[in-house]
Amino acid sequence: MRRQSRPQPPSRRPQKPKVTGCWPAMVKAVWIVTVLLWPFARWIIGIEVGFQFFRMLWYWHTPGVHAGWTFLLHFGVLTALTYFIAFYKPKGL
């Protein structure tokens, strides 16, 4: 007769620790405030980015102004905010 071995209990994978603390709450608060202000802020930031664009064109060949980099920075902020509003939703909402 063969001796049967005991069945092994299934191995438990370590679970990811839940993120607790102030960081998720801060991101959630920033997201809520940004969403509430977004209809107004989108216009203000869009006008400002348009102004930076025309400023970039005006000062294109002026050394030391760095208007192109300034425009790219402002346009990047507008793009990041648009992405943050459109595709991110905090857990628990």
PDB file with one MODEL, atoms N, CA, C and O in Angstrom:
MODEL        1
ATOM      1  N   MET A   1       0.803  -1.171   0.000  1.00  0.00           N
ATOM      2  CA  MET A   1       0.000   0.000   0.000  1.00  0.00           C
ATOM      3  C   MET A   1       0.860   1.254   0.000  1.00  0.00           C
ATOM      4  O   MET A   1       1.886   1.346   0.674  1.00  0.00           O
ATOM      5  N   ARG A   2       0.402   2.193  -0.770  1.00  0.00           N
ATOM      6  CA  ARG A   2       1.139   3.458  -0.834  1.00  0.00           C
ATOM      7  C   ARG A   2       0.636   4.402   0.243  1.00  0.00           C
ATOM      8  O   ARG A   2      -0.553   4.469   0.556  1.00  0.00           O
ATOM      9  N   ARG A   3       1.544   5.085   0.760  1.00  0.00           N
ATOM     10  CA  ARG A   3       1.185   6.061   1.774  1.00  0.00           C
ATOM     11  C   ARG A   3       0.883   7.407   1.098  1.00  0.00           C
ATOM     12  O   ARG A   3       1.704   7.932   0.347  1.00  0.00           O
ATOM     13  N   GLN A   4      -0.283   7.942   1.373  1.00  0.00           N
ATOM     14  CA  GLN A   4      -0.659   9.211   0.748  1.00  0.00           C
ATOM     15  C   GLN A   4      -0.209  10.360   1.632  1.00  0.00           C
ATOM     16  O   GLN A   4      -0.308  10.320   2.858  1.00  0.00           O
ATOM     17  N   SER A   5       0.287  11.376   0.961  1.00  0.00           N
ATOM     18  CA  SER A   5       0.718  12.557   1.714  1.00  0.00           C
ATOM     19  C   SER A   5      -0.472  13.480   1.943  1.00  0.00           C
ATOM     20  O   SER A   5      -1.461  13.456   1.209  1.00  0.00           O
ATOM     21  N   ARG A   6      -0.346  14.260   2.944  1.00  0.00           N
ATOM     22  CA  ARG A   6      -1.420  15.198   3.245  1.00  0.00           C
ATOM     23  C   ARG A   6      -1.513  16.273   2.154  1.00  0.00           C
ATOM     24  O   ARG A   6      -0.498  16.704   1.607  1.00  0.00           O
ATOM     25  N   PRO A   7      -2.727  16.692   1.854  1.00  0.00           N
ATOM     26  CA  PRO A   7      -2.838  17.779   0.877  1.00  0.00           C
ATOM     27  C   PRO A   7      -2.323  19.087   1.476  1.00  0.00           C
ATOM     28  O   PRO A   7      -2.610  19.420   2.625  1.00  0.00           O
ATOM     29  N   GLN A   8      -1.570  19.804   0.682  1.00  0.00           N
ATOM     30  CA  GLN A   8      -1.003  21.075   1.126  1.00  0.00           C
ATOM     31  C   GLN A   8      -2.071  22.173   1.027  1.00  0.00           C
ATOM     32  O   GLN A   8      -2.822  22.221   0.052  1.00  0.00           O
ATOM     33  N   PRO A   9      -2.136  23.032   2.010  1.00  0.00           N
ATOM     34  CA  PRO A   9      -3.089  24.145   1.904  1.00  0.00           C
ATOM     35  C   PRO A   9      -2.650  25.089   0.786  1.00  0.00           C
ATOM     36  O   PRO A   9      -1.455  25.227   0.527  1.00  0.00           O
ATOM     37  N   PRO A  10      -3.589  25.726   0.137  1.00  0.00           N
ATOM     38  CA  PRO A  10      -3.207  26.623  -0.960  1.00  0.00           C
ATOM     39  C   PRO A  10      -2.344  27.766  -0.440  1.00  0.00           C
ATOM     40  O   PRO A  10      -2.585  28.325   0.630  1.00  0.00           O
ATOM     41  N   SER A  11      -1.354  28.084  -1.218  1.00  0.00           N
ATOM     42  CA  SER A  11      -0.454  29.155  -0.788  1.00  0.00           C
ATOM     43  C   SER A  11      -1.161  30.494  -0.962  1.00  0.00           C
ATOM     44  O   SER A  11      -1.827  30.751  -1.965  1.00  0.00           O
ATOM     45  N   ARG A  12      -0.997  31.302   0.014  1.00  0.00           N
ATOM     46  CA  ARG A  12      -1.624  32.625  -0.032  1.00  0.00           C
ATOM     47  C   ARG A  12      -0.609  33.631  -0.564  1.00  0.00           C
ATOM     48  O   ARG A  12       0.530  33.716  -0.106  1.00  0.00           O
ATOM     49  N   ARG A  13      -1.072  34.371  -1.532  1.00  0.00           N
ATOM     50  CA  ARG A  13      -0.211  35.431  -2.062  1.00  0.00           C
ATOM     51  C   ARG A  13      -0.304  36.638  -1.138  1.00  0.00           C
ATOM     52  O   ARG A  13      -1.375  36.954  -0.619  1.00  0.00           O
ATOM     53  N   PRO A  14       0.797  37.291  -0.943  1.00  0.00           N
ATOM     54  CA  PRO A  14       0.712  38.487  -0.099  1.00  0.00           C
ATOM     55  C   PRO A  14      -0.104  39.556  -0.811  1.00  0.00           C
ATOM     56  O   PRO A  14       0.092  39.837  -1.994  1.00  0.00           O
ATOM     57  N   GLN A  15      -1.016  40.136  -0.064  1.00  0.00           N
ATOM     58  CA  GLN A  15      -1.860  41.172  -0.642  1.00  0.00           C
ATOM     59  C   GLN A  15      -1.137  42.511  -0.577  1.00  0.00           C
ATOM     60  O   GLN A  15      -0.323  42.772   0.309  1.00  0.00           O
ATOM     61  N   LYS A  16      -1.474  43.346  -1.557  1.00  0.00           N
ATOM     62  CA  LYS A  16      -0.882  44.676  -1.560  1.00  0.00           C
ATOM     63  C   LYS A  16      -1.460  45.455  -0.385  1.00  0.00           C
ATOM     64  O   LYS A  16      -2.663  45.407  -0.129  1.00  0.00           O
ATOM     65  N   PRO A  17      -0.615  46.156   0.309  1.00  0.00           N
ATOM     66  CA  PRO A  17      -1.144  46.948   1.421  1.00  0.00           C
ATOM     67  C   PRO A  17      -1.979  48.105   0.883  1.00  0.00           C
ATOM     68  O   PRO A  17      -1.621  48.732  -0.114  1.00  0.00           O
ATOM     69  N   LYS A  18      -3.086  48.377   1.549  1.00  0.00           N
ATOM     70  CA  LYS A  18      -3.920  49.494   1.132  1.00  0.00           C
ATOM     71  C   LYS A  18      -3.220  50.789   1.498  1.00  0.00           C
ATOM     72  O   LYS A  18      -2.605  50.920   2.556  1.00  0.00           O
ATOM     73  N   VAL A  19      -3.336  51.732   0.591  1.00  0.00           N
ATOM     74  CA  VAL A  19      -2.708  53.020   0.831  1.00  0.00           C
ATOM     75  C   VAL A  19      -3.612  53.809   1.770  1.00  0.00           C
ATOM     76  O   VAL A  19      -4.726  54.198   1.418  1.00  0.00           O
ATOM     77  N   THR A  20      -3.111  54.024   2.941  1.00  0.00           N
ATOM     78  CA  THR A  20      -3.852  54.822   3.899  1.00  0.00           C
ATOM     79  C   THR A  20      -3.002  56.012   4.270  1.00  0.00           C
ATOM     80  O   THR A  20      -1.772  55.953   4.240  1.00  0.00           O
ATOM     81  N   GLY A  21      -3.642  57.044   4.603  1.00  0.00           N
ATOM     82  CA  GLY A  21      -2.912  58.251   4.956  1.00  0.00           C
ATOM     83  C   GLY A  21      -3.561  59.441   4.295  1.00  0.00           C
ATOM     84  O   GLY A  21      -4.725  59.402   3.897  1.00  0.00           O
ATOM     85  N   CYS A  22      -2.791  60.492   4.188  1.00  0.00           N
ATOM     86  CA  CYS A  22      -3.364  61.735   3.697  1.00  0.00           C
ATOM     87  C   CYS A  22      -3.237  61.887   2.182  1.00  0.00           C
ATOM     88  O   CYS A  22      -3.965  62.688   1.594  1.00  0.00           O
ATOM     89  N   TRP A  23      -2.337  61.145   1.529  1.00  0.00           N
ATOM     90  CA  TRP A  23      -2.131  61.330   0.094  1.00  0.00           C
ATOM     91  C   TRP A  23      -3.396  61.064  -0.732  1.00  0.00           C
ATOM     92  O   TRP A  23      -3.761  61.932  -1.525  1.00  0.00           O
ATOM     93  N   PRO A  24      -4.087  59.925  -0.603  1.00  0.00           N
ATOM     94  CA  PRO A  24      -5.307  59.725  -1.400  1.00  0.00           C
ATOM     95  C   PRO A  24      -6.393  60.749  -1.097  1.00  0.00           C
ATOM     96  O   PRO A  24      -7.128  61.157  -1.997  1.00  0.00           O
ATOM     97  N   ALA A  25      -6.499  61.163   0.146  1.00  0.00           N
ATOM     98  CA  ALA A  25      -7.494  62.168   0.507  1.00  0.00           C
ATOM     99  C   ALA A  25      -7.156  63.521  -0.114  1.00  0.00           C
ATOM    100  O   ALA A  25      -8.051  64.251  -0.539  1.00  0.00           O
ATOM    101  N   MET A  26      -5.872  63.856  -0.166  1.00  0.00           N
ATOM    102  CA  MET A  26      -5.464  65.118  -0.784  1.00  0.00           C
ATOM    103  C   MET A  26      -5.734  65.111  -2.281  1.00  0.00           C
ATOM    104  O   MET A  26      -6.227  66.098  -2.827  1.00  0.00           O
ATOM    105  N   VAL A  27      -5.412  63.999  -2.953  1.00  0.00           N
ATOM    106  CA  VAL A  27      -5.664  63.908  -4.394  1.00  0.00           C
ATOM    107  C   VAL A  27      -7.161  63.983  -4.672  1.00  0.00           C
ATOM    108  O   VAL A  27      -7.585  64.623  -5.635  1.00  0.00           O
ATOM    109  N   LYS A  28      -7.951  63.338  -3.843  1.00  0.00           N
ATOM    110  CA  LYS A  28      -9.410  63.377  -4.002  1.00  0.00           C
ATOM    111  C   LYS A  28      -9.933  64.799  -3.821  1.00  0.00           C
ATOM    112  O   LYS A  28     -10.787  65.243  -4.589  1.00  0.00           O
ATOM    113  N   ALA A  29      -9.440  65.510  -2.829  1.00  0.00           N
ATOM    114  CA  ALA A  29      -9.878  66.887  -2.588  1.00  0.00           C
ATOM    115  C   ALA A  29      -9.472  67.798  -3.746  1.00  0.00           C
ATOM    116  O   ALA A  29     -10.262  68.633  -4.189  1.00  0.00           O
ATOM    117  N   VAL A  30      -8.248  67.640  -4.233  1.00  0.00           N
ATOM    118  CA  VAL A  30      -7.797  68.450  -5.374  1.00  0.00           C
ATOM    119  C   VAL A  30      -8.640  68.145  -6.600  1.00  0.00           C
ATOM    120  O   VAL A  30      -8.994  69.055  -7.349  1.00  0.00           O
ATOM    121  N   TRP A  31      -8.966  66.872  -6.816  1.00  0.00           N
ATOM    122  CA  TRP A  31      -9.782  66.494  -7.974  1.00  0.00           C
ATOM    123  C   TRP A  31     -11.174  67.112  -7.882  1.00  0.00           C
ATOM    124  O   TRP A  31     -11.687  67.624  -8.877  1.00  0.00           O
ATOM    125  N   ILE A  32     -11.786  67.070  -6.708  1.00  0.00           N
ATOM    126  CA  ILE A  32     -13.133  67.621  -6.544  1.00  0.00           C
ATOM    127  C   ILE A  32     -13.133  69.129  -6.779  1.00  0.00           C
ATOM    128  O   ILE A  32     -14.004  69.648  -7.477  1.00  0.00           O
ATOM    129  N   VAL A  33     -12.175  69.825  -6.209  1.00  0.00           N
ATOM    130  CA  VAL A  33     -12.092  71.281  -6.395  1.00  0.00           C
ATOM    131  C   VAL A  33     -11.835  71.612  -7.867  1.00  0.00           C
ATOM    132  O   VAL A  33     -12.432  72.542  -8.409  1.00  0.00           O
ATOM    133  N   THR A  34     -10.953  70.857  -8.508  1.00  0.00           N
ATOM    134  CA  THR A  34     -10.650  71.097  -9.915  1.00  0.00           C
ATOM    135  C   THR A  34     -11.867  70.845 -10.792  1.00  0.00           C
ATOM    136  O   THR A  34     -12.126  71.607 -11.724  1.00  0.00           O
ATOM    137  N   VAL A  35     -12.610  69.794 -10.509  1.00  0.00           N
ATOM    138  CA  VAL A  35     -13.813  69.499 -11.299  1.00  0.00           C
ATOM    139  C   VAL A  35     -14.854  70.601 -11.121  1.00  0.00           C
ATOM    140  O   VAL A  35     -15.501  71.000 -12.090  1.00  0.00           O
ATOM    141  N   LEU A  36     -15.022  71.093  -9.906  1.00  0.00           N
ATOM    142  CA  LEU A  36     -16.014  72.136  -9.668  1.00  0.00           C
ATOM    143  C   LEU A  36     -15.634  73.463 -10.332  1.00  0.00           C
ATOM    144  O   LEU A  36     -16.503  74.201 -10.796  1.00  0.00           O
ATOM    145  N   LEU A  37     -14.346  73.758 -10.374  1.00  0.00           N
ATOM    146  CA  LEU A  37     -13.886  75.012 -10.982  1.00  0.00           C
ATOM    147  C   LEU A  37     -13.563  74.886 -12.470  1.00  0.00           C
ATOM    148  O   LEU A  37     -13.263  75.888 -13.119  1.00  0.00           O
ATOM    149  N   TRP A  38     -13.620  73.672 -13.021  1.00  0.00           N
ATOM    150  CA  TRP A  38     -13.137  73.428 -14.371  1.00  0.00           C
ATOM    151  C   TRP A  38     -13.849  74.234 -15.455  1.00  0.00           C
ATOM    152  O   TRP A  38     -13.167  74.754 -16.338  1.00  0.00           O
ATOM    153  N   PRO A  39     -15.183  74.371 -15.445  1.00  0.00           N
ATOM    154  CA  PRO A  39     -15.806  75.153 -16.530  1.00  0.00           C
ATOM    155  C   PRO A  39     -15.275  76.590 -16.609  1.00  0.00           C
ATOM    156  O   PRO A  39     -15.072  77.115 -17.705  1.00  0.00           O
ATOM    157  N   PHE A  40     -15.053  77.214 -15.475  1.00  0.00           N
ATOM    158  CA  PHE A  40     -14.503  78.571 -15.465  1.00  0.00           C
ATOM    159  C   PHE A  40     -12.999  78.567 -15.727  1.00  0.00           C
ATOM    160  O   PHE A  40     -12.497  79.374 -16.509  1.00  0.00           O
ATOM    161  N   ALA A  41     -12.290  77.665 -15.075  1.00  0.00           N
ATOM    162  CA  ALA A  41     -10.829  77.623 -15.203  1.00  0.00           C
ATOM    163  C   ALA A  41     -10.390  77.255 -16.616  1.00  0.00           C
ATOM    164  O   ALA A  41      -9.349  77.721 -17.078  1.00  0.00           O
ATOM    165  N   ARG A  42     -11.166  76.427 -17.306  1.00  0.00           N
ATOM    166  CA  ARG A  42     -10.801  76.037 -18.673  1.00  0.00           C
ATOM    167  C   ARG A  42     -10.751  77.261 -19.582  1.00  0.00           C
ATOM    168  O   ARG A  42      -9.856  77.378 -20.419  1.00  0.00           O
ATOM    169  N   TRP A  43     -11.698  78.162 -19.425  1.00  0.00           N
ATOM    170  CA  TRP A  43     -11.701  79.377 -20.247  1.00  0.00           C
ATOM    171  C   TRP A  43     -10.536  80.284 -19.882  1.00  0.00           C
ATOM    172  O   TRP A  43      -9.842  80.790 -20.764  1.00  0.00           O
ATOM    173  N   ILE A  44     -10.323  80.489 -18.614  1.00  0.00           N
ATOM    174  CA  ILE A  44      -9.239  81.381 -18.182  1.00  0.00           C
ATOM    175  C   ILE A  44      -7.883  80.838 -18.628  1.00  0.00           C
ATOM    176  O   ILE A  44      -7.067  81.578 -19.177  1.00  0.00           O
ATOM    177  N   ILE A  45      -7.647  79.562 -18.395  1.00  0.00           N
ATOM    178  CA  ILE A  45      -6.357  78.969 -18.766  1.00  0.00           C
ATOM    179  C   ILE A  45      -6.217  78.918 -20.286  1.00  0.00           C
ATOM    180  O   ILE A  45      -5.121  79.118 -20.809  1.00  0.00           O
ATOM    181  N   GLY A  46      -7.309  78.653 -20.998  1.00  0.00           N
ATOM    182  CA  GLY A  46      -7.254  78.640 -22.464  1.00  0.00           C
ATOM    183  C   GLY A  46      -6.902  80.000 -23.044  1.00  0.00           C
ATOM    184  O   GLY A  46      -6.110  80.091 -23.982  1.00  0.00           O
ATOM    185  N   ILE A  47      -7.488  81.063 -22.490  1.00  0.00           N
ATOM    186  CA  ILE A  47      -7.154  82.423 -22.935  1.00  0.00           C
ATOM    187  C   ILE A  47      -5.700  82.731 -22.626  1.00  0.00           C
ATOM    188  O   ILE A  47      -5.003  83.341 -23.437  1.00  0.00           O
ATOM    189  N   GLU A  48      -5.244  82.312 -21.458  1.00  0.00           N
ATOM    190  CA  GLU A  48      -3.853  82.550 -21.071  1.00  0.00           C
ATOM    191  C   GLU A  48      -2.887  81.788 -21.972  1.00  0.00           C
ATOM    192  O   GLU A  48      -1.834  82.316 -22.331  1.00  0.00           O
ATOM    193  N   VAL A  49      -3.227  80.562 -22.339  1.00  0.00           N
ATOM    194  CA  VAL A  49      -2.370  79.780 -23.244  1.00  0.00           C
ATOM    195  C   VAL A  49      -2.363  80.423 -24.630  1.00  0.00           C
ATOM    196  O   VAL A  49      -1.324  80.459 -25.289  1.00  0.00           O
ATOM    197  N   GLY A  50      -3.507  80.927 -25.074  1.00  0.00           N
ATOM    198  CA  GLY A  50      -3.544  81.649 -26.349  1.00  0.00           C
ATOM    199  C   GLY A  50      -2.664  82.888 -26.314  1.00  0.00           C
ATOM    200  O   GLY A  50      -1.946  83.170 -27.273  1.00  0.00           O
ATOM    201  N   PHE A  51      -2.717  83.639 -25.194  1.00  0.00           N
ATOM    202  CA  PHE A  51      -1.841  84.806 -25.047  1.00  0.00           C
ATOM    203  C   PHE A  51      -0.377  84.398 -25.097  1.00  0.00           C
ATOM    204  O   PHE A  51       0.427  85.065 -25.748  1.00  0.00           O
ATOM    205  N   GLN A  52      -0.019  83.308 -24.417  1.00  0.00           N
ATOM    206  CA  GLN A  52       1.372  82.839 -24.437  1.00  0.00           C
ATOM    207  C   GLN A  52       1.795  82.399 -25.834  1.00  0.00           C
ATOM    208  O   GLN A  52       2.954  82.561 -26.215  1.00  0.00           O
ATOM    209  N   PHE A  53       0.851  81.841 -26.599  1.00  0.00           N
ATOM    210  CA  PHE A  53       1.164  81.431 -27.965  1.00  0.00           C
ATOM    211  C   PHE A  53       1.521  82.648 -28.822  1.00  0.00           C
ATOM    212  O   PHE A  53       2.531  82.639 -29.526  1.00  0.00           O
ATOM    213  N   PHE A  54       0.692  83.695 -28.762  1.00  0.00           N
ATOM    214  CA  PHE A  54       0.985  84.889 -29.557  1.00  0.00           C
ATOM    215  C   PHE A  54       2.217  85.617 -29.044  1.00  0.00           C
ATOM    216  O   PHE A  54       2.945  86.229 -29.826  1.00  0.00           O
ATOM    217  N   ARG A  55       2.459  85.558 -27.746  1.00  0.00           N
ATOM    218  CA  ARG A  55       3.687  86.122 -27.179  1.00  0.00           C
ATOM    219  C   ARG A  55       4.907  85.358 -27.688  1.00  0.00           C
ATOM    220  O   ARG A  55       5.950  85.948 -27.971  1.00  0.00           O
ATOM    221  N   MET A  56       4.763  84.037 -27.800  1.00  0.00           N
ATOM    222  CA  MET A  56       5.855  83.219 -28.322  1.00  0.00           C
ATOM    223  C   MET A  56       6.165  83.613 -29.770  1.00  0.00           C
ATOM    224  O   MET A  56       7.329  83.743 -30.147  1.00  0.00           O
ATOM    225  N   LEU A  57       5.113  83.804 -30.580  1.00  0.00           N
ATOM    226  CA  LEU A  57       5.335  84.202 -31.969  1.00  0.00           C
ATOM    227  C   LEU A  57       5.998  85.569 -32.060  1.00  0.00           C
ATOM    228  O   LEU A  57       6.868  85.777 -32.906  1.00  0.00           O
ATOM    229  N   TRP A  58       5.603  86.495 -31.210  1.00  0.00           N
ATOM    230  CA  TRP A  58       6.148  87.844 -31.246  1.00  0.00           C
ATOM    231  C   TRP A  58       7.631  87.869 -30.841  1.00  0.00           C
ATOM    232  O   TRP A  58       8.435  88.559 -31.468  1.00  0.00           O
ATOM    233  N   TYR A  59       7.984  87.120 -29.799  1.00  0.00           N
ATOM    234  CA  TYR A  59       9.355  87.136 -29.275  1.00  0.00           C
ATOM    235  C   TYR A  59      10.192  85.960 -29.765  1.00  0.00           C
ATOM    236  O   TYR A  59      11.154  85.575 -29.100  1.00  0.00           O
ATOM    237  N   TRP A  60       9.850  85.387 -30.905  1.00  0.00           N
ATOM    238  CA  TRP A  60      10.507  84.160 -31.346  1.00  0.00           C
ATOM    239  C   TRP A  60      12.022  84.326 -31.492  1.00  0.00           C
ATOM    240  O   TRP A  60      12.773  83.453 -31.057  1.00  0.00           O
ATOM    241  N   HIS A  61      12.479  85.405 -32.082  1.00  0.00           N
ATOM    242  CA  HIS A  61      13.920  85.585 -32.321  1.00  0.00           C
ATOM    243  C   HIS A  61      14.560  86.553 -31.333  1.00  0.00           C
ATOM    244  O   HIS A  61      15.625  87.101 -31.617  1.00  0.00           O
ATOM    245  N   THR A  62      13.938  86.772 -30.190  1.00  0.00           N
ATOM    246  CA  THR A  62      14.510  87.656 -29.179  1.00  0.00           C
ATOM    247  C   THR A  62      15.255  86.802 -28.164  1.00  0.00           C
ATOM    248  O   THR A  62      14.645  85.991 -27.467  1.00  0.00           O
ATOM    249  N   PRO A  63      16.581  86.980 -28.074  1.00  0.00           N
ATOM    250  CA  PRO A  63      17.338  86.157 -27.119  1.00  0.00           C
ATOM    251  C   PRO A  63      17.019  86.536 -25.674  1.00  0.00           C
ATOM    252  O   PRO A  63      16.808  87.705 -25.351  1.00  0.00           O
ATOM    253  N   GLY A  64      16.991  85.537 -24.833  1.00  0.00           N
ATOM    254  CA  GLY A  64      16.802  85.751 -23.401  1.00  0.00           C
ATOM    255  C   GLY A  64      15.360  85.803 -22.934  1.00  0.00           C
ATOM    256  O   GLY A  64      15.116  85.922 -21.733  1.00  0.00           O
ATOM    257  N   VAL A  65      14.390  85.717 -23.846  1.00  0.00           N
ATOM    258  CA  VAL A  65      12.989  85.799 -23.431  1.00  0.00           C
ATOM    259  C   VAL A  65      12.438  84.416 -23.101  1.00  0.00           C
ATOM    260  O   VAL A  65      11.648  84.281 -22.167  1.00  0.00           O
ATOM    261  N   HIS A  66      12.830  83.402 -23.835  1.00  0.00           N
ATOM    262  CA  HIS A  66      12.396  82.012 -23.626  1.00  0.00           C
ATOM    263  C   HIS A  66      10.879  81.871 -23.711  1.00  0.00           C
ATOM    264  O   HIS A  66      10.271  81.126 -22.942  1.00  0.00           O
ATOM    265  N   ALA A  67      10.276  82.594 -24.655  1.00  0.00           N
ATOM    266  CA  ALA A  67       8.814  82.578 -24.769  1.00  0.00           C
ATOM    267  C   ALA A  67       8.304  81.226 -25.265  1.00  0.00           C
ATOM    268  O   ALA A  67       7.191  80.829 -24.919  1.00  0.00           O
ATOM    269  N   GLY A  68       9.088  80.516 -26.064  1.00  0.00           N
ATOM    270  CA  GLY A  68       8.670  79.189 -26.540  1.00  0.00           C
ATOM    271  C   GLY A  68       8.562  78.197 -25.407  1.00  0.00           C
ATOM    272  O   GLY A  68       7.605  77.426 -25.344  1.00  0.00           O
ATOM    273  N   TRP A  69       9.536  78.207 -24.509  1.00  0.00           N
ATOM    274  CA  TRP A  69       9.498  77.297 -23.364  1.00  0.00           C
ATOM    275  C   TRP A  69       8.370  77.660 -22.409  1.00  0.00           C
ATOM    276  O   TRP A  69       7.745  76.784 -21.811  1.00  0.00           O
ATOM    277  N   THR A  70       8.111  78.966 -22.270  1.00  0.00           N
ATOM    278  CA  THR A  70       7.011  79.407 -21.420  1.00  0.00           C
ATOM    279  C   THR A  70       5.678  78.923 -21.977  1.00  0.00           C
ATOM    280  O   THR A  70       4.818  78.448 -21.236  1.00  0.00           O
ATOM    281  N   PHE A  71       5.518  79.051 -23.298  1.00  0.00           N
ATOM    282  CA  PHE A  71       4.293  78.557 -23.923  1.00  0.00           C
ATOM    283  C   PHE A  71       4.151  77.051 -23.723  1.00  0.00           C
ATOM    284  O   PHE A  71       3.073  76.572 -23.373  1.00  0.00           O
ATOM    285  N   LEU A  72       5.227  76.305 -23.942  1.00  0.00           N
ATOM    286  CA  LEU A  72       5.155  74.852 -23.768  1.00  0.00           C
ATOM    287  C   LEU A  72       4.799  74.473 -22.333  1.00  0.00           C
ATOM    288  O   LEU A  72       4.055  73.517 -22.117  1.00  0.00           O
ATOM    289  N   LEU A  73       5.307  75.192 -21.371  1.00  0.00           N
ATOM    290  CA  LEU A  73       4.981  74.921 -19.974  1.00  0.00           C
ATOM    291  C   LEU A  73       3.490  75.165 -19.709  1.00  0.00           C
ATOM    292  O   LEU A  73       2.823  74.340 -19.085  1.00  0.00           O
ATOM    293  N   HIS A  74       2.982  76.290 -20.182  1.00  0.00           N
ATOM    294  CA  HIS A  74       1.569  76.613 -19.949  1.00  0.00           C
ATOM    295  C   HIS A  74       0.649  75.663 -20.708  1.00  0.00           C
ATOM    296  O   HIS A  74      -0.396  75.265 -20.192  1.00  0.00           O
ATOM    297  N   PHE A  75       1.024  75.307 -21.907  1.00  0.00           N
ATOM    298  CA  PHE A  75       0.229  74.353 -22.678  1.00  0.00           C
ATOM    299  C   PHE A  75       0.262  72.970 -22.015  1.00  0.00           C
ATOM    300  O   PHE A  75      -0.747  72.264 -22.002  1.00  0.00           O
ATOM    301  N   GLY A  76       1.406  72.590 -21.472  1.00  0.00           N
ATOM    302  CA  GLY A  76       1.510  71.315 -20.763  1.00  0.00           C
ATOM    303  C   GLY A  76       0.634  71.270 -19.527  1.00  0.00           C
ATOM    304  O   GLY A  76       0.040  70.234 -19.228  1.00  0.00           O
ATOM    305  N   VAL A  77       0.542  72.378 -18.802  1.00  0.00           N
ATOM    306  CA  VAL A  77      -0.334  72.434 -17.632  1.00  0.00           C
ATOM    307  C   VAL A  77      -1.787  72.291 -18.054  1.00  0.00           C
ATOM    308  O   VAL A  77      -2.548  71.564 -17.416  1.00  0.00           O
ATOM    309  N   LEU A  78      -2.183  72.979 -19.128  1.00  0.00           N
ATOM    310  CA  LEU A  78      -3.559  72.857 -19.623  1.00  0.00           C
ATOM    311  C   LEU A  78      -3.849  71.423 -20.055  1.00  0.00           C
ATOM    312  O   LEU A  78      -4.923  70.898 -19.761  1.00  0.00           O
ATOM    313  N   THR A  79      -2.920  70.790 -20.739  1.00  0.00           N
ATOM    314  CA  THR A  79      -3.092  69.406 -21.179  1.00  0.00           C
ATOM    315  C   THR A  79      -3.176  68.452 -19.986  1.00  0.00           C
ATOM    316  O   THR A  79      -4.018  67.554 -19.969  1.00  0.00           O
ATOM    317  N   ALA A  80      -2.313  68.642 -18.997  1.00  0.00           N
ATOM    318  CA  ALA A  80      -2.326  67.774 -17.809  1.00  0.00           C
ATOM    319  C   ALA A  80      -3.623  67.926 -17.028  1.00  0.00           C
ATOM    320  O   ALA A  80      -4.182  66.931 -16.567  1.00  0.00           O
ATOM    321  N   LEU A  81      -4.105  69.138 -16.873  1.00  0.00           N
ATOM    322  CA  LEU A  81      -5.377  69.343 -16.176  1.00  0.00           C
ATOM    323  C   LEU A  81      -6.540  68.718 -16.942  1.00  0.00           C
ATOM    324  O   LEU A  81      -7.433  68.121 -16.342  1.00  0.00           O
ATOM    325  N   THR A  82      -6.529  68.854 -18.263  1.00  0.00           N
ATOM    326  CA  THR A  82      -7.585  68.248 -19.072  1.00  0.00           C
ATOM    327  C   THR A  82      -7.567  66.735 -18.923  1.00  0.00           C
ATOM    328  O   THR A  82      -8.624  66.118 -18.794  1.00  0.00           O
ATOM    329  N   TYR A  83      -6.391  66.130 -18.938  1.00  0.00           N
ATOM    330  CA  TYR A  83      -6.264  64.689 -18.762  1.00  0.00           C
ATOM    331  C   TYR A  83      -6.715  64.279 -17.361  1.00  0.00           C
ATOM    332  O   TYR A  83      -7.413  63.277 -17.200  1.00  0.00           O
ATOM    333  N   PHE A  84      -6.318  65.049 -16.354  1.00  0.00           N
ATOM    334  CA  PHE A  84      -6.673  64.758 -14.957  1.00  0.00           C
ATOM    335  C   PHE A  84      -8.179  64.774 -14.764  1.00  0.00           C
ATOM    336  O   PHE A  84      -8.723  63.925 -14.057  1.00  0.00           O
ATOM    337  N   ILE A  85      -8.854  65.725 -15.380  1.00  0.00           N
ATOM    338  CA  ILE A  85     -10.308  65.839 -15.246  1.00  0.00           C
ATOM    339  C   ILE A  85     -11.012  64.745 -16.043  1.00  0.00           C
ATOM    340  O   ILE A  85     -11.979  64.151 -15.567  1.00  0.00           O
ATOM    341  N   ALA A  86     -10.528  64.478 -17.255  1.00  0.00           N
ATOM    342  CA  ALA A  86     -11.249  63.582 -18.159  1.00  0.00           C
ATOM    343  C   ALA A  86     -11.086  62.106 -17.804  1.00  0.00           C
ATOM    344  O   ALA A  86     -12.046  61.344 -17.927  1.00  0.00           O
ATOM    345  N   PHE A  87      -9.909  61.683 -17.371  1.00  0.00           N
ATOM    346  CA  PHE A  87      -9.640  60.253 -17.247  1.00  0.00           C
ATOM    347  C   PHE A  87      -9.415  59.746 -15.829  1.00  0.00           C
ATOM    348  O   PHE A  87      -9.366  58.534 -15.619  1.00  0.00           O
ATOM    349  N   TYR A  88      -9.278  60.620 -14.867  1.00  0.00           N
ATOM    350  CA  TYR A  88      -9.014  60.168 -13.498  1.00  0.00           C
ATOM    351  C   TYR A  88     -10.282  60.319 -12.673  1.00  0.00           C
ATOM    352  O   TYR A  88     -10.961  61.344 -12.746  1.00  0.00           O
ATOM    353  N   LYS A  89     -10.593  59.319 -11.906  1.00  0.00           N
ATOM    354  CA  LYS A  89     -11.700  59.402 -10.952  1.00  0.00           C
ATOM    355  C   LYS A  89     -11.237  58.722  -9.661  1.00  0.00           C
ATOM    356  O   LYS A  89     -10.894  57.540  -9.679  1.00  0.00           O
ATOM    357  N   PRO A  90     -11.222  59.445  -8.557  1.00  0.00           N
ATOM    358  CA  PRO A  90     -10.751  58.834  -7.317  1.00  0.00           C
ATOM    359  C   PRO A  90     -11.670  57.706  -6.865  1.00  0.00           C
ATOM    360  O   PRO A  90     -12.866  57.706  -7.155  1.00  0.00           O
ATOM    361  N   LYS A  91     -11.098  56.759  -6.160  1.00  0.00           N
ATOM    362  CA  LYS A  91     -11.895  55.654  -5.614  1.00  0.00           C
ATOM    363  C   LYS A  91     -12.811  56.183  -4.533  1.00  0.00           C
ATOM    364  O   LYS A  91     -12.443  57.073  -3.765  1.00  0.00           O
ATOM    365  N   GLY A  92     -13.992  55.633  -4.482  1.00  0.00           N
ATOM    366  CA  GLY A  92     -14.942  56.031  -3.465  1.00  0.00           C
ATOM    367  C   GLY A  92     -15.915  57.106  -3.902  1.00  0.00           C
ATOM    368  O   GLY A  92     -16.724  57.573  -3.101  1.00  0.00           O
ATOM    369  N   LEU A  93     -15.848  57.500  -5.142  1.00  0.00           N
ATOM    370  CA  LEU A  93     -16.819  58.501  -5.641  1.00  0.00           C
ATOM    371  C   LEU A  93     -17.837  57.856  -6.521  1.00  0.00           C
ATOM    372  O   LEU A  93     -18.730  58.533  -7.031  1.00  0.00           O
TER     373      LEU A  93
ENDMDL
END
